[in-house]
């Protein structure tokens, strides 16, 4: 009966250990898949962000250049307007020509301002895309951290089960040794009688 109990306990402990090994193996596979997915996404993001960053730099450089042109043009227009105002009292026909020219320059200025506004919108859109990509990376990092934590917890549980199994095996061996000793004593007593 003792041997049967010991065999049953050993089988149960072996079954528990086998279940935890399967669970650890599944978690390790999931971790590996997540790491591979993370590496692929990191590579894709790196490749995707390079042209986006270059485009943002180009747009910012273009925007800065156009702002500089706008400032220069504004200064030039103010200067020309002042010069035109000085000559208005003397040259009525020239006044008309100057007004036409000023209207043309103002139209060009409005077009530049519209272009700058459009470029600002493009930059904002690219920045939003970059922020979305960054958020996805953070989510993957958090998911990977959770899987690592779960894997560590399973390892600790497996080590605890393994320790308990060894302790149970040691106790069973001690009981078996005592039973063998009792059996030997009974045989000796029987032989002596």
C-alpha positions as CSV (number, residue, x, y, z in Angstrom):
1,X,0.0,0.0,0.0
2,X,2.9,2.4,0.8
3,X,4.5,1.6,-2.5
4,X,1.3,2.3,-4.3
5,X,0.9,5.6,-2.5
6,X,4.5,6.5,-3.3
7,X,4.0,5.6,-7.0
8,X,0.8,7.6,-7.2
9,X,2.5,10.7,-5.6
10,X,5.4,10.3,-8.0
11,X,3.1,10.0,-11.0
12,X,1.1,13.0,-9.8
13,X,4.2,15.1,-9.3
14,X,5.6,14.1,-12.7
15,X,2.3,15.0,-14.3
16,X,2.3,18.4,-12.7
17,X,5.9,19.0,-13.7
18,X,5.1,18.0,-17.3
19,X,2.1,20.4,-17.4
20,X,4.3,23.3,-16.3
21,X,7.0,22.4,-18.8
22,X,4.4,22.5,-21.5
23,X,3.1,25.8,-20.2
24,X,6.6,27.2,-20.1
25,X,7.3,26.0,-23.6
26,X,4.2,27.7,-24.9
27,X,5.1,30.9,-23.2
28,X,8.6,30.8,-24.5
29,X,7.2,30.3,-28.0
30,X,4.9,33.3,-27.5
31,X,7.8,35.4,-26.2
32,X,9.9,34.4,-29.2
33,X,7.0,35.2,-31.6
34,X,6.5,38.6,-29.9
35,X,10.3,39.3,-30.1
36,X,10.3,38.4,-33.8
37,X,7.3,40.6,-34.4
38,X,8.9,43.4,-32.5
39,X,12.1,43.1,-34.5
40,X,10.2,43.1,-37.7
41,X,8.1,46.1,-36.7
42,X,11.2,47.9,-35.5
43,X,12.8,47.4,-38.9
44,X,9.6,48.5,-40.7
45,X,9.3,51.5,-38.5
46,X,12.9,52.5,-39.0
47,X,12.5,52.2,-42.8
48,X,9.2,54.0,-42.7
49,X,10.3,56.9,-40.5
50,X,13.5,57.7,-42.5
51,X,11.6,59.1,-45.5
52,X,9.1,60.7,-43.2
53,X,11.8,62.4,-41.2
54,X,13.5,63.5,-44.4
55,X,10.3,64.8,-45.8
56,X,9.6,66.7,-42.6
57,X,13.1,68.2,-42.7
58,X,12.6,69.1,-46.4
59,X,9.2,70.7,-45.6
60,X,10.6,72.7,-42.7
61,X,13.6,73.9,-44.8
62,X,11.2,74.8,-47.6
63,X,8.9,76.6,-45.1
64,X,11.8,78.5,-43.5
65,X,13.0,79.5,-47.0
66,X,9.6,80.7,-48.0
67,X,9.1,82.6,-44.8
68,X,12.4,84.3,-45.5
69,X,11.2,85.1,-49.0
70,X,7.9,86.4,-47.6
71,X,9.7,88.7,-45.2
72,X,12.0,90.0,-47.9
73,X,9.1,90.4,-50.2
74,X,7.1,92.2,-47.5
75,X,10.0,94.6,-46.9
76,X,10.3,95.1,-50.6
77,X,6.6,95.8,-50.9
78,X,6.6,98.3,-48.0
79,X,9.6,100.1,-49.5
80,X,7.9,100.2,-52.9
81,X,4.6,101.4,-51.4
82,X,6.4,104.2,-49.6
83,X,8.2,105.2,-52.8
84,X,4.9,105.1,-54.7
85,X,3.2,107.3,-52.1
86,X,5.9,110.0,-52.6
87,X,5.2,110.1,-56.3
88,X,1.4,109.9,-56.2
89,X,0.9,113.7,-56.0
90,X,2.9,114.2,-59.2
91,X,2.2,111.3,-61.5
92,X,-1.5,110.1,-61.6
93,X,-0.8,107.7,-64.5
94,X,2.1,106.2,-62.7
95,X,-0.1,106.0,-59.6
96,X,-2.5,103.8,-61.5
97,X,0.4,101.6,-62.8
98,X,1.8,101.3,-59.3
99,X,-1.5,100.3,-57.8
100,X,-1.8,97.6,-60.5
101,X,1.7,96.4,-59.7
102,X,1.0,96.4,-55.9
103,X,-2.2,94.4,-56.4
104,X,-0.2,91.9,-58.3
105,X,2.4,91.6,-55.6
106,X,-0.2,91.3,-52.9
107,X,-1.8,88.5,-54.9
108,X,1.5,86.7,-55.0
109,X,2.0,87.3,-51.3
110,X,-1.4,85.7,-50.6
111,X,-0.5,82.8,-52.7
112,X,2.8,82.3,-50.7
113,X,0.9,82.5,-47.5
114,X,-1.6,79.9,-48.7
115,X,1.3,77.6,-49.7
116,X,3.0,78.1,-46.3
117,X,-0.3,77.2,-44.6
118,X,-0.6,74.0,-46.7
119,X,3.0,73.0,-45.9
120,X,2.2,73.5,-42.2
121,X,-0.7,71.1,-42.5
122,X,1.5,68.5,-44.2
123,X,4.1,68.8,-41.4
124,X,1.3,68.4,-38.8
125,X,0.0,65.2,-40.6
126,X,3.5,63.7,-40.7
127,X,4.1,64.4,-37.1
128,X,0.8,62.7,-36.2
129,X,1.8,59.6,-38.2
130,X,5.2,59.6,-36.4
131,X,3.4,59.8,-33.0
132,X,1.1,56.9,-34.0
133,X,4.1,54.8,-34.9
134,X,5.9,55.7,-31.6
135,X,2.7,54.8,-29.7
136,X,2.6,51.3,-31.4
137,X,6.3,50.7,-30.4
138,X,5.4,51.6,-26.7
139,X,2.5,49.2,-26.8
140,X,4.7,46.4,-28.1
141,X,7.2,47.1,-25.4
142,X,4.5,46.9,-22.7
143,X,3.1,43.6,-24.2
144,X,6.6,42.1,-24.3
145,X,7.2,43.2,-20.7
146,X,4.0,41.5,-19.6
147,X,5.0,38.2,-21.3
148,X,8.4,38.3,-19.7
149,X,6.8,38.8,-16.3
150,X,4.4,35.9,-16.9
151,X,7.3,33.6,-18.0
152,X,9.3,34.5,-14.9
153,X,6.2,33.7,-12.7
154,X,5.8,30.3,-14.4
155,X,9.5,29.5,-13.9
156,X,9.2,30.3,-10.2
157,X,6.1,28.1,-9.9
158,X,7.9,25.3,-11.6
159,X,10.9,25.6,-9.3
160,X,8.6,25.5,-6.3
161,X,6.8,22.4,-7.6
162,X,10.2,20.8,-8.4
163,X,11.4,21.5,-4.9
164,X,8.2,20.1,-3.4
165,X,8.5,17.0,-5.6
166,X,12.0,16.4,-4.3
167,X,10.9,16.9,-0.7
168,X,8.1,14.4,-1.2
169,X,10.4,11.9,-2.8
170,X,12.9,12.3,0.1
171,X,10.1,11.7,2.6
172,X,8.9,8.6,0.7
173,X,12.4,7.2,0.5
174,X,12.7,7.7,4.3
175,X,9.4,5.9,4.9
176,X,10.5,3.1,2.5
177,X,13.8,2.8,4.4
178,X,12.0,2.5,7.7
179,X,9.6,-0.1,6.2
180,X,12.6,-2.1,4.9
181,X,14.2,-1.9,8.3
182,X,11.0,-3.2,10.0
183,X,10.8,-6.0,7.5
184,X,14.4,-7.0,8.1
185,X,13.8,-7.0,11.9
186,X,10.7,-9.2,11.4
187,X,12.7,-11.6,9.2
188,X,15.4,-11.8,11.9
189,X,12.9,-12.4,14.6
190,X,11.2,-15.1,12.5
191,X,14.6,-16.8,11.8
192,X,15.5,-16.7,15.5
193,X,12.2,-18.3,16.5
